[in-house]
Amino acid sequence: GGSTVFLDASSISGGVAFNDSLGGWILNVTTGLSKPLLGSAFQPSMDLNSVNVSSQSSGLLRIELTDTDFNLAGETASSAAIGGSTDGMVSYKTFIDASNTPFGEGALLNDVGSFGSGVFGFGSTRSLTAPAVYSLTAVVDILHSAPFQASSFNATLKVPEPSSVALLGAGLLALGFFAKRKRSAQ
């Protein structure tokens, strides 16, 4: 049970917002950004932020942001991060879907984790082989166990171009090589 806010950035020009009460939630102000406002089809970047207050009842609120038609085939990595504060519990997961379906959860990309009451922040990076065309979905679950609790967060998902990942890896290898060479010379 619970309530869900669905934000489909593929149906508009990369920005979508929801501002209303929903089920047991008296305040929900949520925005989602994706291409072309943020990132591109070849360098996916999504940003989801929200402020939520539960009413006299407790419950679960799920917020999902999705976008389709990303085409970055090859070896790369995904990076997801979330930060904010909560009086309840917040969890964050991201998904990739090779069928390019809005809100598709074909494969788990990042399970950033669950966070209890207080201030939180965490990130996750994972290697992946991206299909030719795919959709991405970010899912944040908020659970409040008492009336009038508040949660706010900002969550991001990025998938850099494979060449950027290879360049970063080559740079790190070069730094390691030069550091080892400098230690050997001393």
Residue pairs with C-beta under 8 A, 6 or more apart in sequence:
1 59
1 60
2 23
2 59
2 60
2 61
2 62
3 22
3 23
3 24
3 25
3 59
3 60
3 61
3 62
4 61
4 62
4 63
4 64
5 18
5 22
5 28
5 30
5 50
5 61
5 62
5 63
5 64
6 64
6 66
6 103
7 16
7 17
7 18
7 30
7 32
7 48
7 63
7 64
7 65
7 66
8 16
8 66
8 67
8 102
8 103
9 15
9 16
9 32
9 33
9 34
9 35
9 46
9 65
9 66
9 67
10 34
10 66
10 67
10 68
10 69
10 102
10 135
11 102
13 36
13 37
14 33
14 34
14 35
14 36
14 37
14 38
14 67
15 31
15 32
15 33
15 34
15 37
16 31
16 32
16 65
17 29
17 30
17 31
17 32
18 28
18 29
18 30
18 31
19 28
19 29
19 30
20 28
21 27
21 28
21 55
22 28
22 61
23 59
23 61
24 54
24 55
24 56
24 57
24 58
24 59
25 52
25 53
25 54
25 55
25 59
25 61
26 53
26 54
26 55
27 51
27 52
27 53
28 50
28 51
28 52
28 61
29 50
29 51
29 52
30 48
30 49
30 50
30 51
30 52
30 63
31 48
31 49
31 50
32 46
32 47
32 48
32 65
32 138
33 46
33 47
33 48
34 44
34 45
34 46
34 47
34 65
34 67
35 41
35 44
35 45
35 67
35 70
38 45
38 46
38 47
39 45
39 46
39 158
41 69
41 70
41 71
41 72
42 70
42 71
42 72
42 161
43 72
43 158
43 159
43 160
43 161
43 164
44 67
44 70
44 72
44 136
44 157
44 158
44 159
45 156
45 157
45 158
45 159
46 65
46 67
46 136
46 138
46 156
46 157
46 158
47 154
47 155
47 156
48 63
48 65
48 138
48 140
48 153
48 154
48 155
48 156
49 152
49 153
49 154
49 155
50 63
50 140
50 151
50 152
50 153
51 150
51 151
51 152
52 61
52 142
52 150
52 151
52 152
53 148
53 149
53 150
54 61
54 88
54 144
54 146
54 147
54 148
54 149
54 150
55 147
55 148
56 147
56 148
57 147
58 88
58 143
58 144
58 145
58 146
58 147
58 149
59 143
59 144
60 141
60 142
60 143
61 141
61 142
61 143
61 144
62 139
62 140
62 141
62 142
63 139
63 140
63 141
63 142
64 103
64 137
64 138
64 139
64 140
65 137
65 138
66 102
66 103
66 104
66 135
66 136
66 137
66 138
67 102
67 135
67 136
68 100
68 101
68 102
68 134
68 135
69 100
69 133
69 135
70 130
70 133
70 134
70 135
70 136
70 159
71 132
71 133
71 134
72 130
72 159
72 161
72 162
73 130
73 131
73 132
74 129
74 130
74 162
75 127
75 128
75 129
75 162
75 165
76 127
76 128
76 129
76 130
76 159
76 160
76 161
76 162
76 165
77 125
77 126
77 127
77 128
77 159
77 160
77 165
78 94
78 96
78 109
78 110
78 125
78 126
78 128
78 157
78 158
78 159
79 110
79 123
79 124
79 125
79 156
79 157
79 158
79 159
79 160
80 92
80 94
80 109
80 110
80 112
80 123
80 124
80 125
80 138
80 155
80 156
80 157
80 158
81 112
81 121
81 122
81 123
81 124
81 155
81 156
82 90
82 92
82 112
82 115
82 120
82 121
82 122
82 123
82 140
82 153
82 154
82 155
82 156
83 120
83 121
83 122
83 153
83 154
84 90
84 119
84 120
84 121
84 151
84 152
84 153
84 154
85 118
85 119
85 120
85 150
85 151
85 152
85 153
86 115
86 116
86 117
86 118
86 120
86 142
86 149
86 150
86 151
86 152
86 153
87 117
87 144
87 146
87 149
87 150
87 151
88 117
88 142
88 143
88 144
88 145
88 146
88 149
88 151
89 114
89 115
89 116
89 117
89 141
89 142
89 143
89 145
90 114
90 115
90 120
90 140
90 141
90 142
90 143
90 151
90 153
91 112
91 113
91 114
91 115
91 140
91 141
92 110
92 112
92 113
92 138
92 139
92 140
92 153
92 155
93 108
93 109
93 110
93 111
93 112
93 138
93 139
94 108
94 109
94 110
94 112
94 136
94 137
94 138
94 139
94 157
95 104
95 105
95 106
95 107
95 108
95 109
95 136
95 137
95 139
96 106
96 107
96 109
96 128
96 130
96 131
96 134
96 135
96 136
97 104
97 105
97 106
97 107
97 134
97 135
97 136
97 137
98 106
98 107
98 131
98 133
98 134
99 106
99 135
100 133
100 134
100 135
101 135
102 135
102 137
103 135
103 137
104 135
104 137
105 137
105 139
109 126
109 128
109 136
109 157
110 124
110 125
110 126
110 157
111 124
112 122
112 123
112 124
112 155
113 122
113 124
115 122
128 159
130 159
130 162
136 157
136 159
138 155
138 157
140 153
140 155
142 151
144 151
160 168
